[in-house]
């Protein structure tokens, strides 16, 4: 099942793994996905974002705030914080 907030988190981690930093904004993330993960790019393009803000926090986390519509429902993400991790460390 497609869940935009989880897809944003996953895509942001993909970006960080490839670029060694968080995306600065949705436009940069979207451009990265267009080149590297066409399926995820197309899924997120189907979401109607009214606003979306990315902010790197002093502790190294990425904060995402977003308002969007999907499947005729309005949704808000307030302060989703992503923590950087090395995939090799999760085993």
N, C-alpha and C positions, 0 to 999 in steps of 0.2 A: 504494500500500500504506500502511495506517495504522500509524504508529510513534508510540506515546504520547510518548516523549521529544522527538521532533521537533515534535509537535503542541503540547506544552507550551512549547517554545522559540518557535514561531511565534505562539502565542496571547499569550505574554508580550510579544513585540515588538509585536503588534497593540495590546495594552493600553497599552504605553508610548507608541506613536505617537498614540493618542487622548487619553490622560490626562497625557502628559508626565512620567510617573514609572513605576516598576515596580510591579506588584501586590504588596500586602503579604502575601497568602496565597492559597491555592487558592480559598477561598470567594469572595473579591473577584474573582479572575480568572474563575471560573465564572459569577458574576452578570453580569459584563461580556459574556462570550460569549453568554449566554442572550439578551441584548438585541441583540447586534451580529452574531453569526455562529452561527446556529442549528445548522448542520451540524457545525461543530467542537465546539460545546457537546454535541451528542448523541454524537459520537464519544468525547469524553473522559468523558462520563457512563457509558459502557459499560465503562470501566476501573475495576477495583476497587482503589482506593488504600488501602493499609494505613496508610501515613503519608506526608505530604508537607510539606516545609518550604521556605519562601522566605526568603532573607536578602539584603538589599542590602549589598554590600561597600563598604569605604571608597574603592575605586577606581572606584565607580559601576557595577560589574557586578552582575548578579543571580545568586545561587547557589541552585540547586534540588537538594534531596536528596529522594528518594522511594523507597518500596517499594510495588510494585503487582503485581497479577495480571491477566493478559490471555491469552486463549486457553489456559487451563490451565497457564500458565507463570508462575513468580514471577520478577520482575525488580527490580533495584535500580539507582537512579541515585545515584551518589555525587559530589557536588560539581560538577554541570554548571554552568558559568559562562557567562552570556550577556552579551555586550558591547553597549552601546547604540550605535546608528549611525543616521544620518539616511538614509532611503531615497534621497533626492535626491543623496547623496554617493556612491552605489554605481555611478553611470554613468560 
